[in-house]
């Protein structure tokens, strides 16, 4: 994964469905320069590898 991201920062997000993200979290993703689809793909891969 080329985008640096702290797993800790998103720990609570992993416990919720993607549709439940708060506006603040969505803005944080945008600030990081990661599109919604890229982030969803990242979550799927992270969950598959870490749960």
PyMOL Python script that loads the backbone (N, CA, C, O; Angstrom):
from pymol import cmd

cmd.read_pdbstr("""\
ATOM      1  N   UNK A   1       0.855  -1.191   0.000  1.00  0.00           N
ATOM      2  CA  UNK A   1       0.000   0.000   0.000  1.00  0.00           C
ATOM      3  C   UNK A   1       0.887   1.235   0.000  1.00  0.00           C
ATOM      4  O   UNK A   1       1.733   1.396   0.879  1.00  0.00           O
ATOM      5  N   UNK A   2       0.700   2.084  -0.960  1.00  0.00           N
ATOM      6  CA  UNK A   2       1.591   3.225  -1.092  1.00  0.00           C
ATOM      7  C   UNK A   2       1.208   4.382  -0.172  1.00  0.00           C
ATOM      8  O   UNK A   2       2.054   5.203   0.183  1.00  0.00           O
ATOM      9  N   UNK A   3      -0.057   4.446   0.210  1.00  0.00           N
ATOM     10  CA  UNK A   3      -0.499   5.543   1.074  1.00  0.00           C
ATOM     11  C   UNK A   3      -0.204   5.200   2.530  1.00  0.00           C
ATOM     12  O   UNK A   3      -0.591   4.140   3.022  1.00  0.00           O
ATOM     13  N   UNK A   4       0.484   6.111   3.211  1.00  0.00           N
ATOM     14  CA  UNK A   4       0.763   5.875   4.627  1.00  0.00           C
ATOM     15  C   UNK A   4      -0.521   6.087   5.422  1.00  0.00           C
ATOM     16  O   UNK A   4      -1.201   7.101   5.266  1.00  0.00           O
ATOM     17  N   UNK A   5      -0.840   5.127   6.266  1.00  0.00           N
ATOM     18  CA  UNK A   5      -2.047   5.245   7.073  1.00  0.00           C
ATOM     19  C   UNK A   5      -1.840   4.479   8.368  1.00  0.00           C
ATOM     20  O   UNK A   5      -1.336   3.355   8.362  1.00  0.00           O
ATOM     21  N   UNK A   6      -2.223   5.082   9.458  1.00  0.00           N
ATOM     22  CA  UNK A   6      -2.101   4.406  10.743  1.00  0.00           C
ATOM     23  C   UNK A   6      -3.306   3.498  10.948  1.00  0.00           C
ATOM     24  O   UNK A   6      -4.450   3.949  10.899  1.00  0.00           O
ATOM     25  N   UNK A   7      -3.043   2.229  11.176  1.00  0.00           N
ATOM     26  CA  UNK A   7      -4.142   1.303  11.457  1.00  0.00           C
ATOM     27  C   UNK A   7      -4.881   1.742  12.706  1.00  0.00           C
ATOM     28  O   UNK A   7      -6.101   1.602  12.797  1.00  0.00           O
ATOM     29  N   UNK A   8      -4.143   2.270  13.664  1.00  0.00           N
ATOM     30  CA  UNK A   8      -4.766   2.716  14.917  1.00  0.00           C
ATOM     31  C   UNK A   8      -5.791   3.812  14.658  1.00  0.00           C
ATOM     32  O   UNK A   8      -6.870   3.807  15.250  1.00  0.00           O
ATOM     33  N   UNK A   9      -5.459   4.755  13.775  1.00  0.00           N
ATOM     34  CA  UNK A   9      -6.373   5.861  13.477  1.00  0.00           C
ATOM     35  C   UNK A   9      -7.726   5.358  12.997  1.00  0.00           C
ATOM     36  O   UNK A   9      -8.758   5.977  13.256  1.00  0.00           O
ATOM     37  N   UNK A  10      -7.713   4.231  12.297  1.00  0.00           N
ATOM     38  CA  UNK A  10      -8.948   3.755  11.683  1.00  0.00           C
ATOM     39  C   UNK A  10      -9.547   2.556  12.407  1.00  0.00           C
ATOM     40  O   UNK A  10     -10.478   1.928  11.904  1.00  0.00           O
ATOM     41  N   UNK A  11      -9.016   2.235  13.591  1.00  0.00           N
ATOM     42  CA  UNK A  11      -9.461   1.037  14.302  1.00  0.00           C
ATOM     43  C   UNK A  11     -10.968   1.013  14.500  1.00  0.00           C
ATOM     44  O   UNK A  11     -11.614   0.000  14.232  1.00  0.00           O
ATOM     45  N   UNK A  12     -11.532   2.122  14.966  1.00  0.00           N
ATOM     46  CA  UNK A  12     -12.975   2.159  15.190  1.00  0.00           C
ATOM     47  C   UNK A  12     -13.739   2.043  13.879  1.00  0.00           C
ATOM     48  O   UNK A  12     -14.819   1.455  13.829  1.00  0.00           O
ATOM     49  N   UNK A  13     -13.172   2.606  12.820  1.00  0.00           N
ATOM     50  CA  UNK A  13     -13.832   2.535  11.522  1.00  0.00           C
ATOM     51  C   UNK A  13     -13.941   1.104  11.030  1.00  0.00           C
ATOM     52  O   UNK A  13     -14.925   0.731  10.393  1.00  0.00           O
ATOM     53  N   UNK A  14     -12.917   0.297  11.332  1.00  0.00           N
ATOM     54  CA  UNK A  14     -12.951  -1.087  10.887  1.00  0.00           C
ATOM     55  C   UNK A  14     -14.102  -1.841  11.532  1.00  0.00           C
ATOM     56  O   UNK A  14     -14.580  -2.835  10.986  1.00  0.00           O
ATOM     57  N   UNK A  15     -14.548  -1.375  12.686  1.00  0.00           N
ATOM     58  CA  UNK A  15     -15.609  -2.071  13.421  1.00  0.00           C
ATOM     59  C   UNK A  15     -16.998  -1.686  12.935  1.00  0.00           C
ATOM     60  O   UNK A  15     -17.994  -2.274  13.357  1.00  0.00           O
ATOM     61  N   UNK A  16     -17.065  -0.707  12.054  1.00  0.00           N
ATOM     62  CA  UNK A  16     -18.351  -0.260  11.534  1.00  0.00           C
ATOM     63  C   UNK A  16     -18.423  -0.526  10.040  1.00  0.00           C
ATOM     64  O   UNK A  16     -17.403  -0.732   9.383  1.00  0.00           O
ATOM     65  N   UNK A  17     -19.631  -0.519   9.516  1.00  0.00           N
ATOM     66  CA  UNK A  17     -19.739  -0.642   8.065  1.00  0.00           C
ATOM     67  C   UNK A  17     -19.295   0.674   7.434  1.00  0.00           C
ATOM     68  O   UNK A  17     -19.363   1.729   8.065  1.00  0.00           O
ATOM     69  N   UNK A  18     -18.853   0.604   6.212  1.00  0.00           N
ATOM     70  CA  UNK A  18     -18.337   1.784   5.530  1.00  0.00           C
ATOM     71  C   UNK A  18     -19.409   2.865   5.419  1.00  0.00           C
ATOM     72  O   UNK A  18     -19.093   4.054   5.449  1.00  0.00           O
ATOM     73  N   UNK A  19     -20.663   2.466   5.292  1.00  0.00           N
ATOM     74  CA  UNK A  19     -21.738   3.449   5.144  1.00  0.00           C
ATOM     75  C   UNK A  19     -21.974   4.239   6.430  1.00  0.00           C
ATOM     76  O   UNK A  19     -22.646   5.269   6.409  1.00  0.00           O
ATOM     77  N   UNK A  20     -21.426   3.763   7.549  1.00  0.00           N
ATOM     78  CA  UNK A  20     -21.629   4.440   8.828  1.00  0.00           C
ATOM     79  C   UNK A  20     -20.534   5.443   9.167  1.00  0.00           C
ATOM     80  O   UNK A  20     -20.544   6.018  10.256  1.00  0.00           O
ATOM     81  N   UNK A  21     -19.591   5.664   8.256  1.00  0.00           N
ATOM     82  CA  UNK A  21     -18.544   6.641   8.538  1.00  0.00           C
ATOM     83  C   UNK A  21     -19.149   8.011   8.798  1.00  0.00           C
ATOM     84  O   UNK A  21     -20.115   8.413   8.149  1.00  0.00           O
ATOM     85  N   UNK A  22     -18.580   8.706   9.737  1.00  0.00           N
ATOM     86  CA  UNK A  22     -19.026  10.067  10.006  1.00  0.00           C
ATOM     87  C   UNK A  22     -18.484  10.989   8.925  1.00  0.00           C
ATOM     88  O   UNK A  22     -17.542  10.641   8.213  1.00  0.00           O
ATOM     89  N   UNK A  23     -19.084  12.162   8.809  1.00  0.00           N
ATOM     90  CA  UNK A  23     -18.604  13.136   7.829  1.00  0.00           C
ATOM     91  C   UNK A  23     -17.149  13.485   8.109  1.00  0.00           C
ATOM     92  O   UNK A  23     -16.358  13.651   7.180  1.00  0.00           O
ATOM     93  N   UNK A  24     -16.794  13.596   9.387  1.00  0.00           N
ATOM     94  CA  UNK A  24     -15.415  13.936   9.745  1.00  0.00           C
ATOM     95  C   UNK A  24     -14.440  12.883   9.228  1.00  0.00           C
ATOM     96  O   UNK A  24     -13.365  13.216   8.729  1.00  0.00           O
ATOM     97  N   UNK A  25     -14.817  11.628   9.347  1.00  0.00           N
ATOM     98  CA  UNK A  25     -13.952  10.551   8.864  1.00  0.00           C
ATOM     99  C   UNK A  25     -13.826  10.590   7.345  1.00  0.00           C
ATOM    100  O   UNK A  25     -12.741  10.387   6.799  1.00  0.00           O
ATOM    101  N   UNK A  26     -14.941  10.852   6.667  1.00  0.00           N
ATOM    102  CA  UNK A  26     -14.884  10.940   5.208  1.00  0.00           C
ATOM    103  C   UNK A  26     -13.959  12.077   4.786  1.00  0.00           C
ATOM    104  O   UNK A  26     -13.195  11.938   3.832  1.00  0.00           O
ATOM    105  N   UNK A  27     -14.030  13.203   5.500  1.00  0.00           N
ATOM    106  CA  UNK A  27     -13.154  14.324   5.179  1.00  0.00           C
ATOM    107  C   UNK A  27     -11.703  13.958   5.437  1.00  0.00           C
ATOM    108  O   UNK A  27     -10.816  14.362   4.686  1.00  0.00           O
ATOM    109  N   UNK A  28     -11.455  13.195   6.496  1.00  0.00           N
ATOM    110  CA  UNK A  28     -10.087  12.771   6.794  1.00  0.00           C
ATOM    111  C   UNK A  28      -9.544  11.919   5.650  1.00  0.00           C
ATOM    112  O   UNK A  28      -8.391  12.075   5.247  1.00  0.00           O
ATOM    113  N   UNK A  29     -10.365  11.030   5.134  1.00  0.00           N
ATOM    114  CA  UNK A  29      -9.950  10.207   4.002  1.00  0.00           C
ATOM    115  C   UNK A  29      -9.619  11.102   2.812  1.00  0.00           C
ATOM    116  O   UNK A  29      -8.609  10.899   2.138  1.00  0.00           O
ATOM    117  N   UNK A  30     -10.468  12.090   2.558  1.00  0.00           N
ATOM    118  CA  UNK A  30     -10.228  12.989   1.429  1.00  0.00           C
ATOM    119  C   UNK A  30      -8.956  13.799   1.621  1.00  0.00           C
ATOM    120  O   UNK A  30      -8.212  14.030   0.668  1.00  0.00           O
ATOM    121  N   UNK A  31      -8.704  14.231   2.858  1.00  0.00           N
ATOM    122  CA  UNK A  31      -7.491  15.004   3.144  1.00  0.00           C
ATOM    123  C   UNK A  31      -6.257  14.158   2.851  1.00  0.00           C
ATOM    124  O   UNK A  31      -5.249  14.669   2.363  1.00  0.00           O
ATOM    125  N   UNK A  32      -6.341  12.866   3.149  1.00  0.00           N
ATOM    126  CA  UNK A  32      -5.222  11.967   2.900  1.00  0.00           C
ATOM    127  C   UNK A  32      -5.040  11.689   1.410  1.00  0.00           C
ATOM    128  O   UNK A  32      -4.049  11.083   1.000  1.00  0.00           O
ATOM    129  N   UNK A  33      -6.010  12.138   0.599  1.00  0.00           N
ATOM    130  CA  UNK A  33      -5.898  11.950  -0.839  1.00  0.00           C
ATOM    131  C   UNK A  33      -6.279  10.553  -1.285  1.00  0.00           C
ATOM    132  O   UNK A  33      -5.815  10.073  -2.319  1.00  0.00           O
ATOM    133  N   UNK A  34      -7.126   9.900  -0.500  1.00  0.00           N
ATOM    134  CA  UNK A  34      -7.558   8.543  -0.835  1.00  0.00           C
ATOM    135  C   UNK A  34      -9.034   8.607  -1.220  1.00  0.00           C
ATOM    136  O   UNK A  34      -9.860   9.094  -0.447  1.00  0.00           O
ATOM    137  N   UNK A  35      -9.360   8.122  -2.394  1.00  0.00           N
ATOM    138  CA  UNK A  35     -10.755   8.150  -2.816  1.00  0.00           C
ATOM    139  C   UNK A  35     -11.566   7.141  -2.013  1.00  0.00           C
ATOM    140  O   UNK A  35     -11.012   6.207  -1.434  1.00  0.00           O
ATOM    141  N   UNK A  36     -12.882   7.334  -1.982  1.00  0.00           N
ATOM    142  CA  UNK A  36     -13.754   6.419  -1.248  1.00  0.00           C
ATOM    143  C   UNK A  36     -13.558   4.979  -1.703  1.00  0.00           C
ATOM    144  O   UNK A  36     -13.467   4.071  -0.877  1.00  0.00           O
ATOM    145  N   UNK A  37     -13.492   4.767  -3.026  1.00  0.00           N
ATOM    146  CA  UNK A  37     -13.341   3.399  -3.528  1.00  0.00           C
ATOM    147  C   UNK A  37     -12.003   2.803  -3.140  1.00  0.00           C
ATOM    148  O   UNK A  37     -11.920   1.628  -2.783  1.00  0.00           O
ATOM    149  N   UNK A  38     -10.949   3.616  -3.210  1.00  0.00           N
ATOM    150  CA  UNK A  38      -9.633   3.132  -2.795  1.00  0.00           C
ATOM    151  C   UNK A  38      -9.656   2.749  -1.328  1.00  0.00           C
ATOM    152  O   UNK A  38      -9.072   1.741  -0.930  1.00  0.00           O
ATOM    153  N   UNK A  39     -10.335   3.558  -0.526  1.00  0.00           N
ATOM    154  CA  UNK A  39     -10.387   3.284   0.903  1.00  0.00           C
ATOM    155  C   UNK A  39     -11.184   2.014   1.181  1.00  0.00           C
ATOM    156  O   UNK A  39     -10.804   1.216   2.038  1.00  0.00           O
ATOM    157  N   UNK A  40     -12.283   1.825   0.462  1.00  0.00           N
ATOM    158  CA  UNK A  40     -13.071   0.598   0.622  1.00  0.00           C
ATOM    159  C   UNK A  40     -12.236  -0.619   0.252  1.00  0.00           C
ATOM    160  O   UNK A  40     -12.276  -1.637   0.943  1.00  0.00           O
ATOM    161  N   UNK A  41     -11.482  -0.518  -0.836  1.00  0.00           N
ATOM    162  CA  UNK A  41     -10.604  -1.622  -1.235  1.00  0.00           C
ATOM    163  C   UNK A  41      -9.562  -1.882  -0.159  1.00  0.00           C
ATOM    164  O   UNK A  41      -9.267  -3.029   0.174  1.00  0.00           O
ATOM    165  N   UNK A  42      -9.005  -0.794   0.385  1.00  0.00           N
ATOM    166  CA  UNK A  42      -8.016  -0.920   1.452  1.00  0.00           C
ATOM    167  C   UNK A  42      -8.625  -1.640   2.653  1.00  0.00           C
ATOM    168  O   UNK A  42      -8.000  -2.528   3.233  1.00  0.00           O
ATOM    169  N   UNK A  43      -9.849  -1.252   3.025  1.00  0.00           N
ATOM    170  CA  UNK A  43     -10.507  -1.886   4.169  1.00  0.00           C
ATOM    171  C   UNK A  43     -10.723  -3.373   3.922  1.00  0.00           C
ATOM    172  O   UNK A  43     -10.476  -4.197   4.803  1.00  0.00           O
ATOM    173  N   UNK A  44     -11.184  -3.715   2.724  1.00  0.00           N
ATOM    174  CA  UNK A  44     -11.417  -5.128   2.410  1.00  0.00           C
ATOM    175  C   UNK A  44     -10.131  -5.929   2.536  1.00  0.00           C
ATOM    176  O   UNK A  44     -10.118  -7.009   3.127  1.00  0.00           O
ATOM    177  N   UNK A  45      -9.046  -5.393   1.977  1.00  0.00           N
ATOM    178  CA  UNK A  45      -7.763  -6.091   2.036  1.00  0.00           C
ATOM    179  C   UNK A  45      -7.262  -6.181   3.468  1.00  0.00           C
ATOM    180  O   UNK A  45      -6.754  -7.218   3.894  1.00  0.00           O
ATOM    181  N   UNK A  46      -7.410  -5.084   4.211  1.00  0.00           N
ATOM    182  CA  UNK A  46      -6.934  -5.072   5.593  1.00  0.00           C
ATOM    183  C   UNK A  46      -7.703  -6.094   6.424  1.00  0.00           C
ATOM    184  O   UNK A  46      -7.116  -6.855   7.193  1.00  0.00           O
ATOM    185  N   UNK A  47      -9.021  -6.100   6.260  1.00  0.00           N
ATOM    186  CA  UNK A  47      -9.845  -7.042   7.024  1.00  0.00           C
ATOM    187  C   UNK A  47      -9.486  -8.483   6.675  1.00  0.00           C
ATOM    188  O   UNK A  47      -9.371  -9.331   7.560  1.00  0.00           O
ATOM    189  N   UNK A  48      -9.311  -8.754   5.390  1.00  0.00           N
ATOM    190  CA  UNK A  48      -8.990 -10.113   4.956  1.00  0.00           C
ATOM    191  C   UNK A  48      -7.665 -10.570   5.558  1.00  0.00           C
ATOM    192  O   UNK A  48      -7.512 -11.733   5.931  1.00  0.00           O
ATOM    193  N   UNK A  49      -6.710  -9.649   5.649  1.00  0.00           N
ATOM    194  CA  UNK A  49      -5.377 -10.004   6.127  1.00  0.00           C
ATOM    195  C   UNK A  49      -5.228  -9.954   7.638  1.00  0.00           C
ATOM    196  O   UNK A  49      -4.280 -10.524   8.178  1.00  0.00           O
ATOM    197  N   UNK A  50      -6.140  -9.287   8.332  1.00  0.00           N
ATOM    198  CA  UNK A  50      -5.923  -9.032   9.750  1.00  0.00           C
ATOM    199  C   UNK A  50      -7.028  -9.518  10.681  1.00  0.00           C
ATOM    200  O   UNK A  50      -6.884  -9.422  11.900  1.00  0.00           O
ATOM    201  N   UNK A  51      -8.121 -10.033  10.137  1.00  0.00           N
ATOM    202  CA  UNK A  51      -9.201 -10.499  11.012  1.00  0.00           C
ATOM    203  C   UNK A  51      -9.316 -12.011  10.983  1.00  0.00           C
ATOM    204  O   UNK A  51     -10.173 -12.578  11.661  1.00  0.00           O
TER     205      UNK A  51
END
""", "prot")
cmd.dss("prot")
cmd.show_as("cartoon", "prot")
cmd.util.cbc("prot")
cmd.orient("prot")
